[in-house]
């Protein structure tokens, strides 16, 4: 909760990946890829409820520790909301009909490097910007024909935030910047492998910090 407003995080996940089949449940550093997003949402200081909206059976959503995703977090998505042209707002609308909230945070499972810190900072910024619809962005470098290097802001798909009573289409009026190393949106095996390498590096750094603190 933030400023007395209840915040619902939705993780929209479906089977239909053509370039990397079942990428969302593929193991990344020993944990299904979708679970990294779930962990970040659960660790957020402001998210009150996390819901996984998916066409997977709950029995397919086994976590890294061997447990199934709890039923309170699971929402089976209808086939008509699992199409290539299904909008995020349609998925959100189907859930908030049953789960009352003030703010919706959409967290795509294909962005596993996004952390709880990113989520909380984005929520802060959303309220600082007078609750204007927010989307996370990153920067990409392009080289022109003349050889000039241009840095361009682009959406990374990691975080979308909007008021539940005005869910509509997710058109951003404000943005939250994330560094490129946290912004990989996985669609191919190459992107998956790069993200896994970055995740392993991050996890090693955390382990060293804990050891150095004598914990």
N, C-alpha and C positions, 0 to 999 in steps of 0.2 A: 504494500500500500504506500502511496505517496500523496501527501496533502489530502488525506482522507478519501482518496480515490482507489477503488479496487482494480488491480491490474491482472489481466489474464494473458498468459503466454501461450500461443498456439504454435505447435510444430507440425506443419503440413507435409505429410510424407506419403508418397504413393509408389507402387511397384513399377510403373511404366517407364523405366529408363532404357532407352534403346542403345545408347553408346557404351554404357557400362551397366549391364544387367544387375539388378538387386544391389546397386551401389549403396543404398541407405543402410542395409543390414550387413554390408561387407565389413569385416574386422579391420580396424585401424588401431595399431598399438594394443591389440588384444581386446578391444572394445568395439562393438558395432558402431559404425560411423554416426548414426542418429543419436546415440547415447551421449556423445560429447556435447551436443546441443542441449539435451535434456539435463545433463549435469550442470551446465552453465546457468540454465534457467532456474533450476532448483536452488542454486547457490546465490542467486540474485537477492539483494536486500529488499527489493521492492515488489517483485512478482509474488502474487498471492496464490496463484494456481497455474499449473502447467497441464496442458492437454495435447496429446498426440492424436492428430486427425489423420487416419490412414485407411487404405484398403487391405493392408496386411491383417491376417488373423492375429489375435493377441498371442497365440502360441508361437508365432514366428518372431515375436519381439522379446527375445531372451537377452538379458543384459550381460555385461562382462563378468559379473559374479555368479552367473548361472540362473538368477531369478528372472521370472517373467515380469514384464511391465505391469504394475498394479492396475486393477480395473478402474480405479478412480482417475487415472491419467489417460485412459484409453477411450477413444471415440472412433467407432467404425464408420468410415466414410462411404456414402452411397456411390454406385458406379457412375452416375451422372455427374458427380463432382470429382471424378478421377480422369477427366479427359485432358488432352494436350492444351485445349483452349480454356480450361477452367481457371477462373480468376481467384486470387487470394481472398478478395472480399466475399466471394460466394462461399468459400470454405469457412471464413470467419462468421458470416451471418448464420450458417447452419448450427454453429456451436453456441453463439451468444443467445440464441433463442432459449437454450436450456441452462446456460450458466451466466447468471447476471454479473456484469462487470461494468466499469466505467471506461477503462482503457484496454485496448488490445495491442499486444506486441507479437508480431509474426516473426518467427525464427526458423529460417529454412535449414533443414538438416544437412544440406550440401555445403554449409559453412562451418565446419567443425572447429576451426581455429579461433572463432569468436568466443570470448570469455565472459564470465559474469561481470567483470569490470566494464567491458564494452556495453553490456546491456544496461547496467546501472548508470553509466555516464550518458548513454543515449536517452534514458528516461529523464535524467536531470535536464538535459538539453531540451527535450520535448516540452517540459514545463517552463523552462526559461524562455522558450520561444512562444509562450502563450498558447500552448497545446495545438500548434500547427502540425498537420500530418508530416511525419519525419521518415526519411529513408537514409540508410547508411551508404556512404560512398568511399571510394578509394581513388588512387591516381594511377594512370597508366602513361608510359612514355611512348611517343610515336616519333619516328624520324621521317622528315619530309624528303621529297625528291632532291631538294637542295642540300640535304644533310643536316638540317636544323633539328634539334631535339625539342619536342613539345610535350609538356606534362599536362594531361587532360583529366579532369575529374569524371569518374564513371560510377554508376551504382554497382555495389558488390553483392546485393541480394541478401545480406546477412541479417539486417534488422529493419523492420517497418513498424511504425507506431501510429495509432490513430484512435480517436474517441469511438467508443462502441456505439453511441447513438447517431453517429454519422459515418458509418463504416464505408459505404460506397466503394468506388474504385480507389486503389492506393496511389494517389497522385501526391507526391511530396511537395510541401511548401517550405520545408526546412531540411537540413542535412546534418549528418553526423559522420565525421571523417574517421576512417580506420586505415592504419598503415597497410601497405600491400601484403606484407608477410602474414597478416591476420585475415586477409580478404579473399583467399582462394575459394572460388565457387566451383565445386567438383562436378564435372560432367564426363571426364575421360579417365582412363587408367593412368595416364601420365600425370594429370592433376592430382589424382588420388595419391600416387607415389610421392609426389613433391610434398603434399600436405602431411603425409605420414612421417616423412623425414623431419619436417618442421615440428610436428607434434612430439616426436622422440627427443629432439633437441630441447624443446621446452620442458618436457617431463624430467630430463636429466638435470636441467638447471634447477628445477624445483627440488629435486632430491638432494642436490649439492647444498642448496640453501638450508634445507632442514638439517642435514648432517653437520653443516658448519655452525648451526645454532645450538647443537648439542641436544636436539630433541629426539 
